[in-house]
Amino acid sequence: METSWWEELPVSVREEVDGFVLRDRQLQAIKVMLDAVRVQWEGVRTPRPNLYACQHVVMARYEALADRIVRQPEPPRDVESLAALIGELPGKPAAVEAVWDGDTTGWFVELLAILDAPASEARLAMIRHGSDLRLFNGQVPPWPEAAEATRTGTALAARFGVPFHFASPDKPDDQAPRWRTSPDGRSG
């Protein structure tokens, strides 16, 4: 993919993008670049770089700056830490649920505590085991984030005496039925 247009961006934009990359803020870096491209080439350059081109350049910046990036630590995902989070929530859990979601780098599973009175949910953890480049490398399925979510979610549900729900543990599906709308859940 052609990326020479990166050098055409103002130095201030390139420095801001690199600043976000160095702080491991990929989405912010992409947004800054996309906004700058829209402004700089509005009505001038056709076709102008799109979201995917901006994402490609940001990934190239990650490679170029790899030895200086300060990675954000992953929040704990062990049963004890997540049980403590549930214990701090207002009200008792009605279920623990795992749901698929995705972003520009690929699929992940969110582990949620489903609460009653009032009906709400709280995100406990986001579980990702690599980008979707692994699909092209033949590394999945099985989906390791689904296995981790199932193990952890099942243990949490048992600890709190509530059901565990994961409508699509075998493949990513962000349209799978949710616990409150499935036969084993309650509508809310």
C-alpha positions as CSV (number, residue, x, y, z in Angstrom):
1,M,0.0,0.0,0.0
2,E,1.3,3.4,-0.9
3,T,2.0,5.6,2.1
4,S,4.2,8.4,0.8
5,W,1.4,10.9,1.6
6,W,2.4,10.5,5.3
7,E,5.3,12.9,4.5
8,E,2.9,15.4,3.0
9,L,1.1,15.9,6.4
10,P,2.2,18.8,8.5
11,V,5.0,18.1,10.9
12,S,2.7,19.0,13.8
13,V,0.2,16.2,12.7
14,R,3.0,13.7,12.3
15,E,4.3,14.5,15.7
16,E,0.8,14.2,17.3
17,V,0.3,10.8,15.6
18,D,3.7,9.6,16.8
19,G,2.9,10.9,20.3
20,F,-0.3,8.8,20.4
21,V,1.6,5.8,19.0
22,L,4.3,6.1,21.7
23,R,1.6,6.1,24.3
24,D,-0.1,3.1,22.7
25,R,-3.2,5.0,21.7
26,Q,-3.9,3.5,18.3
27,L,-7.4,4.8,17.7
28,Q,-6.5,8.3,18.7
29,A,-3.6,8.2,16.3
30,I,-5.8,7.0,13.5
31,K,-8.4,9.7,14.2
32,V,-5.9,12.5,14.2
33,M,-4.5,11.3,10.9
34,L,-7.9,10.8,9.3
35,D,-9.1,14.3,10.4
36,A,-5.9,15.9,9.0
37,V,-6.3,14.1,5.7
38,R,-9.9,15.3,5.4
39,V,-8.9,18.9,6.0
40,Q,-5.6,18.9,4.0
41,W,-7.0,17.3,0.9
42,E,-10.6,18.4,0.9
43,G,-11.5,18.9,-2.8
44,V,-7.8,18.7,-3.8
45,R,-6.7,15.2,-3.9
46,T,-8.8,12.3,-5.3
47,P,-8.8,9.7,-4.0
48,R,-7.6,10.9,-0.7
49,P,-6.3,8.4,1.9
50,N,-9.2,6.6,3.7
51,L,-9.6,5.1,7.1
52,Y,-7.8,1.9,6.0
53,A,-4.9,3.8,4.6
54,C,-4.6,5.8,7.8
55,Q,-4.7,2.6,9.8
56,H,-2.0,1.1,7.7
57,V,0.3,4.1,8.2
58,V,-0.4,4.1,12.0
59,M,0.6,0.4,12.1
60,A,3.8,1.3,10.1
61,R,4.5,4.0,12.8
62,Y,4.1,1.3,15.5
63,E,6.7,-0.8,13.7
64,A,9.1,2.2,13.3
65,L,8.7,3.3,16.9
66,A,8.4,-0.2,18.5
67,D,11.3,0.1,20.8
68,R,10.0,3.3,22.4
69,I,6.3,2.5,22.8
70,V,5.0,2.5,26.4
71,R,2.4,-0.2,26.3
72,Q,-0.7,0.1,28.5
73,P,-0.8,-2.7,31.1
74,E,-3.7,-5.1,30.8
75,P,-6.2,-4.9,33.6
76,P,-6.3,-8.1,35.6
77,R,-8.7,-10.8,34.3
78,D,-8.3,-13.4,37.0
79,V,-11.4,-14.7,38.8
80,E,-10.4,-13.1,42.1
81,S,-10.0,-9.6,40.7
82,L,-13.2,-9.8,38.6
83,A,-15.1,-11.2,41.6
84,A,-13.9,-8.1,43.6
85,L,-15.2,-5.9,40.8
86,I,-18.6,-7.6,40.9
87,G,-18.7,-7.2,44.7
88,E,-18.2,-3.4,44.2
89,L,-21.2,-3.1,41.8
90,P,-24.5,-1.6,43.1
91,G,-26.8,-4.6,43.5
92,K,-26.4,-8.3,43.0
93,P,-25.5,-9.9,39.7
94,A,-28.3,-11.7,37.8
95,A,-25.9,-13.4,35.3
96,V,-22.4,-13.3,33.9
97,E,-22.3,-12.9,30.1
98,A,-19.7,-13.1,27.4
99,V,-20.3,-11.2,24.1
100,W,-18.3,-10.7,21.0
101,D,-17.3,-7.3,19.7
102,G,-14.7,-5.9,17.4
103,D,-12.7,-2.9,16.3
104,T,-10.2,-1.9,13.7
105,T,-7.7,-4.6,14.8
106,G,-10.1,-7.5,15.2
107,W,-12.4,-9.5,17.4
108,F,-12.5,-9.6,21.2
109,V,-14.8,-10.9,23.9
110,E,-16.3,-8.7,26.6
111,L,-17.1,-10.3,29.9
112,L,-20.1,-8.6,31.5
113,A,-21.9,-8.6,34.9
114,I,-25.7,-8.4,34.2
115,L,-27.5,-6.7,37.0
116,D,-31.2,-6.4,38.0
117,A,-32.9,-3.6,39.9
118,P,-32.3,-1.6,37.9
119,A,-31.5,-3.7,34.8
120,S,-28.0,-2.8,33.7
121,E,-24.7,-4.3,32.8
122,A,-21.1,-3.6,33.8
123,R,-18.0,-4.5,31.8
124,L,-15.6,-6.6,33.7
125,A,-13.0,-7.4,31.2
126,M,-12.1,-7.2,27.5
127,I,-10.3,-10.3,26.3
128,R,-8.3,-10.3,23.1
129,H,-5.6,-12.7,22.0
130,G,-4.0,-11.0,19.1
131,S,-5.2,-9.1,16.0
132,D,-7.2,-10.6,13.2
133,L,-4.0,-11.1,11.2
134,R,-4.0,-14.5,12.8
135,L,-6.9,-15.5,10.6
136,F,-4.7,-15.1,7.6
137,N,-1.9,-17.0,9.3
138,G,-4.2,-20.0,10.1
139,Q,-3.8,-19.6,13.9
140,V,-7.6,-19.6,14.7
141,P,-10.1,-21.1,15.2
142,P,-10.3,-22.1,18.0
143,W,-10.7,-18.7,19.5
144,P,-8.6,-18.5,22.6
145,E,-10.4,-15.4,23.9
146,A,-13.7,-17.4,23.8
147,A,-12.1,-20.2,25.8
148,E,-10.7,-17.8,28.4
149,A,-14.1,-16.0,28.7
150,T,-15.9,-19.3,29.1
151,R,-13.5,-20.5,31.9
152,T,-13.5,-17.2,33.7
153,G,-17.2,-16.5,33.2
154,T,-18.3,-20.0,34.3
155,A,-16.2,-19.6,37.5
156,L,-17.6,-16.2,38.3
157,A,-21.1,-17.3,37.7
158,A,-20.6,-20.3,40.0
159,R,-19.1,-18.1,42.7
160,F,-22.2,-15.8,42.6
161,G,-24.7,-18.5,42.0
162,V,-26.0,-17.0,38.7
163,P,-26.1,-18.3,35.1
164,F,-23.3,-17.9,32.7
165,H,-24.4,-17.0,29.1
166,F,-22.2,-17.0,25.9
167,A,-24.4,-17.4,22.8
168,S,-21.6,-17.8,20.4
169,P,-18.5,-19.4,21.9
170,D,-17.4,-21.1,18.7
171,K,-17.1,-18.1,16.4
172,P,-17.3,-14.3,16.6
173,D,-20.9,-13.1,16.3
174,D,-21.7,-9.6,17.6
175,Q,-25.4,-10.2,16.7
176,A,-25.8,-13.3,18.9
177,P,-28.7,-13.3,21.3
178,R,-28.0,-11.6,24.6
179,W,-28.9,-13.1,28.0
180,R,-31.9,-10.9,28.6
181,T,-33.3,-11.7,25.2
182,S,-32.6,-15.4,25.1
183,P,-34.8,-18.3,26.4
184,D,-32.7,-18.7,29.6
185,G,-32.7,-15.0,30.4
186,R,-35.3,-12.5,31.3
187,S,-36.3,-9.6,29.1
188,G,-35.5,-6.3,30.6
